[in-house]
Amino acid sequence: MTADITPAELRARIRRAEWTTPTSGAATGYLQANLVMLPKTRAFEFLLFCTRNPKPCPVLDVLEPGQSEPAIAPGADLTTDLPLYRLFREGRLTEEVTDVRAWFGEDTVSFLLGCSFSFENAMLAAGLPVRNIAEGKNVSMYITNRACRPAGPFEAPLVVTMRPMTPAQAVRAVQVTTRFHQTHGAPIHLGDPAVLGIRDLDRPDFGDPVTIRPDEIPVFWACGVTSSLAVTAARLDQVVTHAPGHMFVSDLRDEHVAIF
């Protein structure tokens, strides 16, 4: 039922606080996005950070200061239509809330960045496993030892998502996801997590651990949570982001941003 719900119906349920869980597997086939809201005085530098690091931070939309209705979902409201937000002050997480209207101002600029949840439907259609959906969990996310290119006060290590599969399935996953360049595209690494500085797959930095079977390897994609670490490092007076896994679901079909 959650897979078949439309984006507008899902956003309405979120707005009524009837949906407060991660959005992986919800409104199947529609583009999901990471959210960052910050002061317009820092918007250019953050846009530059995203431009320099397009793999983890592909830009889908940037709104004018004070606007909360995105072009990719007319009628939606970015201050109410995500299941869970995080509020940061001077780089510290101070609150998790379900509505950020009280923190949204005329100088607030909102960024929507691509999310790997948006290619999961294509993976399922290709017969590939998406373990976090199968187990009803948030996707596993890890902070790596790879540094992103900084811009102004914004800097961060690369964050990745992980989905386990057999080596043959991993090759197919590369083929399936490469064309989704605006939602992270192909994996950045297959196999040994130590190459990325990840010590324990059972202890993700964000999200939930999932089952990895004996014949499977971990497959890693760049993750938009990288942007949250970048704004944390900037230690701005106030920043709002989505909570990991609790995305904005747009009206665009996944296929609309795929390259054929």
C-alpha positions in Angstrom: 0.0 0.0 0.0 2.8 2.5 0.8 4.5 1.7 -2.5 1.3 2.6 -4.4 0.5 5.8 -2.6 0.9 9.0 -4.7 3.4 11.6 -3.7 0.6 14.1 -3.0 -1.2 11.6 -0.8 2.1 10.8 1.0 2.9 14.5 1.6 -0.7 15.0 2.9 -0.2 12.2 5.4 3.1 13.6 6.5 1.6 17.0 6.9 -1.0 15.5 9.2 1.7 13.7 11.2 0.2 10.3 10.1 3.6 9.3 8.5 6.7 9.9 10.5 8.9 7.0 9.3 11.6 6.8 6.6 10.4 7.1 3.0 12.3 4.3 1.3 9.9 2.2 -0.7 7.1 4.8 -0.4 5.4 6.3 -3.5 7.4 3.9 -5.7 8.8 5.4 -8.9 8.9 9.0 -7.8 11.9 11.2 -7.2 13.0 11.6 -3.6 15.3 14.4 -2.3 17.5 15.5 0.5 16.8 18.9 2.0 19.1 21.7 3.2 17.8 25.1 4.4 20.3 27.8 5.2 20.7 31.6 5.2 21.0 33.3 1.7 24.3 34.8 2.7 25.8 31.3 2.5 23.7 29.9 -0.3 26.3 30.5 -3.1 29.1 28.9 -1.2 26.9 25.8 -0.5 25.8 25.7 -4.1 29.5 25.8 -5.0 30.1 22.9 -2.6 27.4 20.9 -4.3 28.8 21.7 -7.8 32.3 20.6 -6.7 30.9 17.3 -5.3 28.1 16.3 -7.7 28.2 12.6 -6.9 26.9 13.0 -3.2 25.2 16.3 -3.7 23.4 16.4 -7.1 21.2 19.6 -7.2 17.6 19.0 -8.2 16.2 22.4 -7.2 17.2 25.6 -5.5 14.4 27.9 -4.3 14.3 31.7 -4.0 14.8 33.1 -0.5 11.7 32.7 1.5 10.0 30.3 -0.9 9.0 26.8 0.3 7.0 25.5 -2.7 9.4 23.6 -5.0 9.0 23.5 -8.8 9.3 19.7 -8.7 6.1 19.4 -6.6 3.6 22.3 -7.1 1.5 22.8 -4.0 3.9 21.1 -1.7 5.5 22.9 1.3 9.1 22.1 2.3 8.5 23.3 5.8 5.8 20.7 6.6 6.1 17.9 4.0 9.0 15.8 5.2 8.5 13.2 8.0 11.3 14.5 10.2 13.7 17.5 10.2 16.9 18.3 12.0 17.7 21.7 13.3 21.4 22.7 13.8 22.7 25.7 15.6 26.4 26.5 15.2 27.1 23.0 14.0 25.2 21.2 16.9 22.1 19.2 16.4 19.6 20.8 18.8 16.2 19.4 17.8 14.4 16.9 15.6 10.9 18.1 14.6 8.1 17.4 12.1 7.4 21.0 11.1 9.9 23.8 10.6 7.7 26.8 9.8 8.8 28.5 13.0 12.4 28.4 11.8 11.8 29.4 8.2 12.4 33.1 7.3 12.4 35.5 4.3 16.2 34.9 3.9 16.0 31.1 4.0 17.2 29.4 0.8 16.2 25.7 0.3 18.2 23.1 -1.6 16.8 19.8 -2.8 19.5 17.2 -3.6 19.1 13.8 -5.3 18.6 10.7 -3.2 19.5 7.1 -3.8 16.0 6.0 -2.8 15.0 7.2 -6.3 16.7 4.4 -8.1 15.6 1.6 -5.8 12.5 1.0 -7.9 14.6 0.5 -11.0 16.7 -2.0 -9.1 13.6 -3.9 -7.9 12.3 -3.9 -11.5 15.6 -5.5 -12.6 15.2 -8.2 -10.0 17.9 -6.8 -7.7 17.5 -7.0 -3.9 17.0 -3.8 -1.9 17.5 -5.2 1.6 16.5 -2.2 3.5 13.0 -2.3 1.8 12.7 -6.1 2.2 13.5 -5.8 6.0 11.4 -2.6 6.5 14.5 -0.7 7.7 16.2 2.7 7.0 19.1 2.3 4.6 22.6 1.8 6.1 24.8 4.9 5.9 28.5 5.3 6.7 31.0 8.1 7.0 34.0 7.3 4.8 37.7 8.3 4.7 37.2 10.2 1.5 37.2 14.0 1.7 34.9 16.1 -0.5 36.2 19.3 -2.2 35.5 22.2 0.2 33.9 25.5 -0.6 34.0 28.4 1.8 33.1 27.1 5.2 31.6 23.9 3.8 33.6 20.7 4.0 32.8 17.1 4.7 33.9 13.4 4.4 31.9 11.5 1.8 28.9 9.6 3.2 27.7 6.4 1.5 24.7 4.1 1.5 25.2 0.4 1.4 23.1 -2.4 -0.2 24.3 -6.0 -0.1 24.0 -8.3 -3.1 25.9 -11.0 -4.9 28.9 -10.1 -7.2 26.8 -10.8 -10.3 23.9 -8.7 -8.9 26.4 -5.9 -8.1 27.5 -5.8 -11.8 23.9 -5.5 -12.8 23.3 -2.8 -10.2 26.1 -0.7 -11.8 24.3 -1.0 -15.2 20.9 -0.1 -13.7 21.9 2.9 -11.6 24.6 4.5 -13.8 21.9 6.4 -15.8 20.4 8.0 -12.7 23.2 10.6 -12.5 21.0 13.1 -10.6 20.3 10.6 -7.9 24.0 9.6 -7.3 24.4 7.3 -10.3 26.6 4.2 -10.2 28.1 2.8 -7.0 31.5 4.3 -5.9 32.8 1.0 -4.5 32.1 -2.7 -4.5 33.4 -5.0 -1.8 35.9 -4.5 1.0 34.5 -1.7 3.3 38.0 -1.1 4.8 39.0 0.7 1.5 36.5 3.4 2.5 37.6 3.4 6.2 34.4 1.5 7.3 35.3 -0.8 10.2 32.0 -2.5 11.0 29.0 -2.8 8.6 26.8 -3.8 11.6 27.3 -0.3 13.1 26.2 2.3 10.5 26.7 6.0 11.3 23.1 6.6 10.2 20.2 4.3 9.4 19.9 0.7 10.3 22.1 -2.4 9.8 20.8 -5.0 7.4 21.4 -8.6 6.8 24.4 -9.5 4.6 24.3 -13.1 3.4 27.5 -15.3 3.0 27.5 -15.0 -0.8 27.0 -11.3 -0.8 29.3 -8.2 -1.0 28.5 -4.7 0.2 27.8 -2.2 -2.6 28.3 1.5 -1.8 26.7 4.6 -3.4 27.4 8.2 -2.6 24.8 9.7 -0.2 23.2 13.1 0.2 23.7 13.0 4.0 27.2 14.3 3.0 25.5 17.7 2.6 24.3 17.5 6.3 27.9 17.0 7.5 29.0 19.9 5.3 26.5 22.4 6.8 27.4 21.1 10.3 31.1 21.8 9.7 30.2 25.3 8.6 28.8 26.1 12.1 26.2 28.5 10.8 23.8 30.2 13.2 20.9 28.0 12.0 20.5 25.2 9.4 17.6 22.8 8.8 18.1 19.5 7.1 16.0 16.3 6.6 16.6 13.6 9.1 18.5 10.7 7.4 16.1 8.5 5.4 13.2 10.9 5.9 13.1 12.5 2.4 11.0 14.9 0.4 9.0 13.0 -2.2 8.4 15.0 -5.4 6.0 14.7 -8.3 8.7 13.8 -10.8 9.0 10.2 -11.9 12.5 8.7 -11.4 12.8 8.1 -15.1 12.5 11.8 -15.8 16.0 12.3 -14.6 17.5 9.2 -16.0 19.8 9.1 -19.1 18.9 6.6 -21.7 
